[in-house]
């Protein structure tokens, strides 16, 4: 008999060779019907896996990430089977599960159309109804190659050929279809009923531009149709909120053809960006940061010292100046080291909180570019904090508090992840233990829940990552806090301690917004362009009923402008209804109608984007209301 420890800590005994499914049935028939995968001693397995030793067993439903992964991996195999049925000449490449779905890369001369995708989806649903058993079997490397050659699957042959000699290869069979795969999978195809094939794009084999361009077919799948429909609704909502689309419509930014990956901010986009940076500077000033600006271009020697020249050069833009090689900075940190070494420091100087809104450039592949979310030039809200070892915990708590203020201002929820020492780390065991304990204790004293990512820290130190959630439930990794035990050594930074001797300070890297440009992209989609008044590029728009009232309208405009309100005057010869509709499309928080009645009463008729008609108001009262909203940074989300 073997002992199986379940998630709740209970221990049950079973005969050796009992399958995961049989164990689930022994607990509850309902549980057995709902699970899709399991883990045995933390290794994810299929439900037909035979347990032959004492173990810890976790059973996964579709709602679990491990369950989704197995479910959608099976869906990818069903996609491949459907393709081979409809297009026998197609050659299969790879087909993994991904976040929110799956894809399969295929080599097919015929270019698939949207109508073809509908046929593929229908064939997948047919495969689900056929309830095909999914069976794992193994072959030697040589026999697996032979099988794939017989099937004409040259990409599979290439993958198998790269595996070590003598390695046993696992394959999965469902009906008349066999695919190379490590697994695991569902027991059969019948559970995958709610399917949507979404689109097809191009993808180079193995992501290499030198290789052939394949067709990548994307899809998603769920256990229930209602969940699929809810997800597809979110996808459509995300399309409406696409920051690239809204960026042009609201005249915030665009990416010129002459500069792929280099965004051009328009006047309204700069108003938004500047207001964001103003808020950032206020918070940092209150928290005792000083601000610096380091050079954008620095010589090769500096980047050799930092290590970037050897480990990051392919992502750096370089230039020759005076017969020497220089690099446009991809990170701000080395410049921060130059600032620190500008003069000798004492222990009395700590903590030193040094912030920089630094412009950085990184060479990203053209296929990876995505509006403001993946660019080649962006601004990082970096800060480097230099401190004594005993100050680590308090400084971490201060940074967490500051980042919380930033996200709270925009209505973002977030969760934290603590990443610990990776295998290829530098530094002593004692240094890592102290660093990790400092981060952990700070989070616990703040009573903040967090997830531990074992071994996912940077090679130079552990880190805390902030994953914020927008109003569509999507998560974005923005803020991060990293303890660095490498750069202080590489740049030989030091301070004079109480004992009069030189010591090395502890250093933290941190960002709150991350990339300013990316954060703006997230904000655009979070609010669907309906920014809160305090950050809106245009806060009020005066709509003129007739040219006869232009003099008074200009008086109102000047009164608002002089109080710092971002205001525009629409004096075009258009009907007032048209002007109101257009202002609403531009998502302006307040529309002020000026006609004969308003001129006679020395008032304005106020219409709120979020609350509709507000009636006639004195200009001074309206100004006071807007200034109060701005001062309090009132956050409103009416998506």
N, C-alpha and C positions, 0 to 999 in steps of 0.2 A: 504493500500500500504506500501511496505517496501523500504528503500533506500539502494542501493548497491554501495559502493565506489570501483571503479576499480583501477588497478595498476597505471594508469596515473593520478589519482586524480579526475577523472570525476565521477559524481554521477548520477545514473539512478534509476528510480522507477519501481517496478514490483509488481504484485499481490502476496500476501503471498502464499507460496507453489510452486512457480515457480522453476523448476529444473535448475541446473547449465548449462546443455546442452541447454535449452531453452534461457537462458540469453546469452550464447555464440552465438546462432543462431540469436538473435536480434541484435547483434553487427555486425556479418559477417558470412555468410554461410561457407566461406573458413576457418575462424577461428574455427568454430564448427567442421569442418572435421579434423583439425590438432591437437586439444587438446586431451589429454589423462587423465587428472585429474585436480583438482583445490584445492584451500584452502579457507575455509570460516573462517574468524577471526583466521588465522594462523593454522587451523586444516585441514590436507589433507583429501579430500573427493572424492568420485566418481562422475561421471557426472550426475548420476541419483539423486543426493542429492537435497532435497527440501529446499529452503531457506525460513525461516519463520520469520526472524527478520532483522533489520538493520545490515549490516555487511561490512567488507572489503573482496573483492573477488579477488583472483589471479587465472588466468587460465594457466595451464602448458602444454607445448608441450613435446614431447619425449626428446628434447635437454635439458630440465630442469632436475635437479637431482630428484626432486619430481616426475616428469613425468616418468623418467626411473624406479624409484622405483616401482610405481604402475604397469607399463608395465611389468616389470620382475617378480613382485609378481604374476600377472596373469599368466605369463609364467610358474611359478613354479606349479600353480594349474593344468595347462594343462599337465605338465610333470607327475604329480600324476595321472591324469585321464588316460593318455596313459599307464602308468605302470599297473593300475588296469584293463585296457582292455586286456593287453597282459599277465599279471600275476595276476589273480584275488586273488591268495593266499597271495600276498604281503600285509604287514601291513605298514601303513603310519605313519611316525613320524612327523618331521617338515620340512617346505620348504620355507625359506625366500628368498627375493632378497638380493644380495650382490653386492659389487663393481664389475662392468663389467659383471654381470650375476645373476645367481640364482642356488640353489641346492635343492634337496629333499632327506631326509634320509628315507630309507625303510628297513624293516625287511623281508628278502627273503632268504630262504635256498639255492636256486639256485644262483650260482655266475655269475653275468652278464659279458659278453664278449664284445669286441669292436663291433662284429656283432650285438649283442643284442642292443647296444646303437644306431646303425643305424636304427634298427626296431622301437625303441622308438621315435627317431627323426621323422621318417616317419609318425608314428601314431599322433604325435603332429601336424604335418603339415595338416594331415587329419582333426583333430579337429578344426584347424583354418579355413579350407574350409567349415566346417559344420556351421560356424557362430552361435555358441551356445550362447544364451543370458545368462549373468551371473547375477544371482538374489540373493540379500541378504534377509535372513529371520532370525528371532530370536526365541529361545526356552528357556525355563527355564533350570536351571542347571540339574534338574532331567531328563527332557525330552531329553536334549542333550546327557546325559550319556546313556540313553536308546537307542537312535538312533545309537550312536557309538558302543554300545554293539551288537546291531542287525547286524551292518556291520562288526563286528569282529575287530574293530580298537581299540585295547587295549591301544596303546600309547596315542590316543586322549582321551580315558576314563581317563587315569592317569592325563592328563593335565587339563581336566575339573574338576576332583575331587578335585584339589588343589585350585580351585577358591572359593571365599566366598559363603556361603549359600545365596540363593535368587538372586544371580547375573544373569542377562539376558545374554545369550550366543548368539553371532552372528555366522551364518554359511552362506556359499555361495554355490549355486547350478548352475551347467552348464550341461545341458542335463541330463543324468542319474547319474551324479557324484555330490556328496556333500562333502564339506570339512569344518572343523572347521577353522574359521579365523576372525580376526578383520577387515580385508580389509584396504583400499578400493581396488576396482578392475576396470578393463575396463568394458564397457557396454556389450561387447561380445568378443568371441575368434578370430574374423576375422582379427583384426589388427596385430596379432602376426604371421607373415608369415615367416620372416627371422630368422630361428632357427638353432642353432648348439648345439648338445649334445657332450660335450668335453671329459669327462672321468668319471671314477668311482673310489672311494677310500673307505677306511674303516673309520668309525667314531663311537666312543662310544656314546651310548644314553646319552644325556645331558653332554657330554664331560667327563664322569666319567669312569675311567678305570675298576671300579668294575661292571659296567653295560655291557649289551650285545653289541657286535660290530655290527653295522649296515652298510649298503652300502649307500654311499653318491654319488649321481649322480649330476654332475655339467653340467650346460649349459649356453648359453647366447642367447640373442635375440635382434633384432633391427626392426625398422619399414621398412627399405629398405635393399635389398640384397647387394647393393653396400657398405653400411656401415658395414654390417656383414663381407663381404669379406675383407674390409680394416682393420677391427679389427683382423680377423684371420691372416692376413699378419703380423700385429704387434706381434701377439702371436708367430708366427713361427720365426720372427726376434728375439724376446726375448729368444726363446729356443736356437738359435744359439749363443746368447750372454750370456747364463747362466753362471754366475761367477763360479759355482761349476765345470762345464765342462771345461771352459777356465783356471780355476785355476790349474787343473791337466795338461792340454795340454801345458800351458806356464810355467809349473813348478814353480808356485807361492806359492801354499799352498795345503793342503789336510786335511781332517778330519779323523784321524785314528780310526779304529774300537775300539782300546783300550781306546779312549777318546772321546766319543760322545759329540759334542758341544764344544770341546776344539781344536781349529785349530792349525795345525803345519805349521808354515811358513818356506818355503824352501829358499835357498840363494837368488834367484831372487825376491821372495816375500819380503824378508827383505830389499833388495835394494829399492824396491818401497816404502815400509813402512817407511824406514829411510829418504828417500828423502821427503816424505810427512811431516814427523815430523820436518825435517830441515826447510822446508818452514814455518811450524807452529811456530817454535821457532823464526825465523827471524821476523815474523809479530808481535809476542807478545813482543819481545825485543824492537822493534821500538815504540810500544804503551805503554811502561813503566811497563810491567808485570815483576814480579820476579817469579821464578819457584821453587817449593818445591816437595818433595816426602814423602808421609805419609805411615805409616806401613800398610801392607796388612792384618795383623791379630791384632785385638784389643779386649779387654776383654768385658765381658757381661755388665758391669757397663756403659761403654761408650754408648753401643747400647741401653741401657735402657734410658739413658739421652736423646739421640737423638730421641727416640720413635720407632726406627726400631725393637727393640726386641719384642714390643707388636703388631706392625702393619705389619711387613714384614718378620718375622722369618721363615715362611714356604718357603721363597725364599733364605734363607741364609744357607751357609755351616758353621757348628760349629765344634769345636774341644776342647778337654779337655787338659789343660796344667797346671801342678802343682796344681791339684785338683780344678781348676777353669775353667769355660766355657769361651771360646773365639769364635769370629766369624771372618771368612774371609770376608773382607769388600765388600758389594754389592754397596756401594756408597762412594765417596771420601769426602763428606761434613763434617762428624764428625771429620775426621782427620784435615781438614782445620780449624775447631774450636780449636783444640789442638794447632795448629800453632799460631793462633791469641792470645790465652791465655798464650803463652810462656812468654810474658812480657807485661807490662802496656803500653797503647798507648795514645797519645795526639791527639787533633783535628788537629794538624799540620801534622800528619802522613797521613792524608787522601787527596785523595783517595788512598787506598791500593789495588793494583791489583795483586792477587796471583793466579798463574796458576799451574796446575798439570796434567801430563800425567799419570793418575792413573790406575793401573790394578785392575779391580773389577771382582767378581764372583757372579753369580746369578743362582739359581736352576730353570732351565726352564724345562717344561715337554718335554719328548722325541719327542712327536708328533709336538711340536711347533718349533723344531730346523730346521734351513734352511741355510746351508752353513755358510757364514760369516754374513748373515743378522740377524740371531737369534742364538746366541751362549751362552755358559755358562761362558766363560771367555773372557773379552775384555778390551780395553784401552779407557778410557774416557778422552777427552781433556777438563777437568773441569777448571773453574776459579771462584774464589770467590772475589768479589770486596766489600770492606768495605768503607763506605762513610758517609758524613753528609747529612741530608735530602735535603739541598739546592743543593747538587751535583748530585742528582738522574738523572735529565734530561740530563745533559752533559755526564754522564757516560753511560747512555743508548744509546745516540747518538754515542759515541765512540765505543761501542760494536757492534752496527748495522753496522757501517762503517767497522770494522774489519771483521765481518762475510761476508759482501759484497765483500771484497777483496779476501777472501778465495774462495767463490763460483765463482766469476768472473774469477779467475785463471783457472778454469776448464770449463768455458763456460756454467755454469748453470744459468738458469733463476729461479726466486723464487717468491713466494708471502708470505705475512705476515698475521698472525692471532693473534688478541689480545683477550686473555681469561680473563674474569672478575670474580668477587667474586662468589664462589659456596655457596650453602646453608649451608654446614657443615664447614664453615670457622672459623678461629680464628682471634682475633684482633678486634679493635674498628672500628666504621663507619668512624671516622676521618682518621685512619691509611689507611684503604682501599681506601678512596677517594683520599688521597694524592698519594698513590702508583699508582692507576689506572691513575690519571691525569698525573703523571710523565711519564708513558709509552706512553700515548696517545699524550701528547704534544711533546715528543721527535720524534715520528713518523711523526707528522704533520709538525714539523719544518724541518725535513729531506725531506718533500714532498713525503713521501712514502705511497701509498695506502695500506689499510689493511682491513681485515674483522673482525668484533667483534663476538666472541663466548661467548654469555652471560652465565654466571654461570659455565664456563668450566675451570676456573683457579684452581691452586692447593689450598689445604685448608690453606696453609700458605702464599699465596700471588698470585697476578695476574702474567701473563706471556705473552711473545711474542714468537710465534713459527714460524720458517722458513720452508716453504715447497718448496723444490727445484724440478725442472722439468728436467728430463733427455732427451736425444735426441729422445726417443720413446714417449715422452709426459707423462710418468709416473711420479707421484709425490712421494717424500720421505720427511718425517719430520725428519730433522737432527738438525739444530741449535735451541737453545731456550734460552730465557732470563727470569729468574724468580726472582721476588722480594720476599724475605723470611722474614716473621715477626715472625717465630717460633723459629728457631735454635738460634738466638741471645738471646732470652729469656731463652731457655732451658739450654744453656751453660753460661748464665749470663755474656756475653761479654760486655765490656764497654770501654769508653775512658774518658780522662780528658778534659773537655771543657775549653773555655776561662774564664769561671767563677770559675775554679778550682774544679768544682763538677763532679761527675761521670755521664755519659750519655750513652745511648745505641746507637750504630751505626746502620745505614741502611746496609743491606747486599743483594747482588745480586749473584745468581748462574747463570752461563752461560756455554754453550758448543757451539762450532762452527761446528766441524765435527760430534759431538755426540760420537758414538762408532767408533774408528779408523777402526776396522775390518769391520764393516758394511759399512763405507764410502768407503773402498777399494773395497768391493763387488759391490757397486753402480758404482764406477769408472770403474771397469772391464767391466761392462755391458754397461755403457755410451759410452765407447770408443771401445767396442767389442775387447778389448785387444790391440788395436792400440794406445798405450799411447803416448802423446806428448814427444818429445825427452828429455825434462828436467826431466821427472819423469819415463822414460822408464827404466826397470831393466837392459837391455843391449841396449846401444845407438848405437853401431857400431859393425859389425861382419866382420872380415877379412877372405876372402875366397881364399884359396890357390889353384892355378891352378895345380901346381906340387910341389913335395918335393924339387925340385932343387932351388926353390925360397923361401925356408923357412927362411933362414937367414935374408933376407930383410923384409919378413912379420913380423918376430919377432921384427925387428927394428921399424917398423911402429906401431906394438902393443905397444911397450914400450913407444914410443913417445906420443901416445894417453893416455896410462895409467898414465904417469907422469903428464899429464895436467888434471887429474881427470876425464877423460872420461871412462865410463863403457864399456869395450871392450872385445870381445872374438875372438880367432883365431881358425878357422876350418881348420885343417891340415890333415883331414882324406883322405884316398885313394879313394875318390869318384869323379865322374865327376862334373865339375863346375856347370852345369845346375841343377843337383840334389841339390847341396849345396845352390844355389840361391833359389830354390823352398822351401827348408826347412827353410831357413832364413826368407822367406816371411811368411811361416806358423807360425813361431815364432814371427812374427810381429815386427822385428827389424827395427828401423827407417832408418839405413844406412848400406849398404853392400859394402865393399871395396874389389874389385877383384885385386889380385896380380899375374901377370904372367910375361913372359919374357919382354914384352914391358914396363910394369910398372917398372920393375927392372932397365932396361936400361935408362929410362927417370927419375928415382927416383920420381915416382908419384904413384897414386892409381886411379883405375877406380871406380867411385862412382855411386852407384845405390840407389835411394831413394825409400823407401817403398811407399811414398805418391805421388811422382812426376816422378818416372821412372828413365831412364838413365840420368845422369848428366855429363858424360864424364870424362876425365882424369883431376886430380887436384893435385897440390902440397900438400904434407902432411900438411905443416904448414897452408895453406889456408883452408883445410878441418877442421883442428882443430879449427881455428879461427871462422869458420861458426858455428860449433857445440857449441862452448863456448858462442857465441852470442845468439844462440837459448836458451841455458840453462839459461844464465843470464837474458834474457828478459822473460823467462818462456812462450815462444810462445805456444799458445794453438791451436791445429789443430784437427778438428773432420772430418774424412773421413770414415764414418761408412760403 
